[in-house]
Amino acid sequence: MLQQGFNSEVASRLTGATQSQLRYWDKLRLVQPSIQSTDGRPGKRRKYSFRDLVMLRVVVTLKANGLSLQRIGRAWNYLRRQGVDPRDVKLVTDGETIFSVEPDNLLDLLRGQLSFFVELDKLTNKVDEDTTHFELNRDQFLHHVEKSRQSVQDQLDEAVGT
């Protein structure tokens, strides 16, 4: 079955998209069957690959999270213009936009710009290191201040005692 692909009925059941949505998304070129397309001819069956099913499930999930087909299409088009297959990226959404997760940042696919990305665990560790370093330096500083104060006190005691 994997070699021959998945027909529209099976694709619909596996992805949660209706057959009407599959036809519409094919027409929009949002997700097209990669094994066999209808090429606009009636009676010709669509055949989807496993990767197509994954993409269909992504579209269903993004729609369920409040994104319009227009926004999803814009994101896919941006990726395609960049030479990236949307099936090859890790995506997240906040319900307003779609982000591509890169190793060190998030790319807003609707605006085509990098977004601020903070890995809280790394930031927490850095603050912890800085705090520890500060406290060590503070302790050394206070130790030197105390030593200097003691030295000045000893000199005063000597001067007053003589």
N, C-alpha and C positions, 0 to 999 in steps of 0.2 A: 504493500500500500504506500510506503514511503517513496519508493522509486516512481510510481505512477502519479503521485500527488494526491491531493485532497480535493474532491469536488465541492461545489458551493454549499451543498446540504451539510456535508461533514464539517466544512470550515465554519459554517454558521453554528453548528452544535458545539464545536470545540472552542470557539472564541467568544460566543455570546453576541455576535453581530447578526442581525437579521439578513436574510438573503437580499432583501431590498437595499440594505445598507451596503452589502458587498458590491452590488451592481453600481450603486451611486458612487462609492469610493473608487471603484475601478474607473468609472467615467471621469471622475475628478482627477484621476491619476494619483490619488492619495496612497492607496495600496492596490497594486495591480498583481494579478496572478502571474507568477514568473514561469510556471511550467507551460501553461497554455492559456492564452487570452482569447476572447471572442472576436477581437478585431472588429467589433461592431456588427458581426454577422449573427443573425438569429439561428438558434439551434446548436450553436457551437458552445461546448461546455467549458467553463473556467476550471483550471487545475492549479491549486495553490501548493507551494512547497511548505515544508515545516517552518522555514524562516519567514515566509509570508504569514503563516498562522500566528507566529510570535508578534509580527508587526500589527496584525489585525487586533490581537489581544491588547497591545499597547494603545492603539487608537481607542478601543472600547474603554479601557481603563482611564485614559486621559479625558474622554468625554464624560465618564461617570464622575470625574473629579472637577467638572465644571468648565472644561475648555471647549471652545467651539471648534468646528471643523476648519473654519477659516484660520484660526490660530495654529492648529495642528499642521495644516497645510503650509502655512508660512514657515513654521519651524523645519518641516521636512525639506522645503525648497531651499532654505538657507543651508542646511546640511549638504544637500546635493550640489549646490553651487560651490561649496567648499571641497567637493570631491569625497564626501563622507556618506556612507550608506547609513541611514537612520537605524538600521538593525544592528549596527556595530558600536553604538554608543550607549552609555548609561544615562538614563534620563530621570529627572525629578521635576515635580511641579509643586507650586504653591497655590494652584487653582487660578492663577492670573497669567503666568507665563510658563515656559518649558525651559529647563536648564539642562545642559549637557555637562555631566560631571567629568572634569579633567583631573589629572593627578594633583594639581595645586590650586585649582580655581573652579568656578562655575561659569559656564558661558550661557548667557541669556540668548536663546535661539530666536526670540521674537525681535530683539533689539540688535542682535549681532554684536554684543559687547560683553566683556568680562564683568563678572559680578564679584563683589567682596566675598571671600570665602575664608572662613576661620575654622581651623581644626581645634576645638576647645581643649582637647587633651594635651596637644602640643603647647598651646597658649598657657594652660594651667601649669604644666611642667616648667615652662620658661619663667613664669612669675614666681613659682616656688624656688627655682634656682636663684633668681635675682634676690629674693627675700633672704634666702640662706646666705648668699654672698654679702648682702648688705649687713646682716646681723654679725657675720664674722668680722667685716671691716669695722663696724661700730664697736664691737667688743675690743678689737685691737686698738682702735682709737681711744676708747675709754681707759684701757690699760695704760697706754702711753701718757694720757692726761694725768692719771693717778700717779704714775711714776714721776712725771715732771712736778706735780703738786708736792709729792713727798720730798723730792730733791730740793725744791724751793723752801719747804718747811724746815728741812734739815739745815739748810744754809742760814735761815733766819734764826733757828735755835742756836746755832754756833755763834752767829754774830751777836745775839742778845746775851748769850752766856759768857762771852769774853769781856 
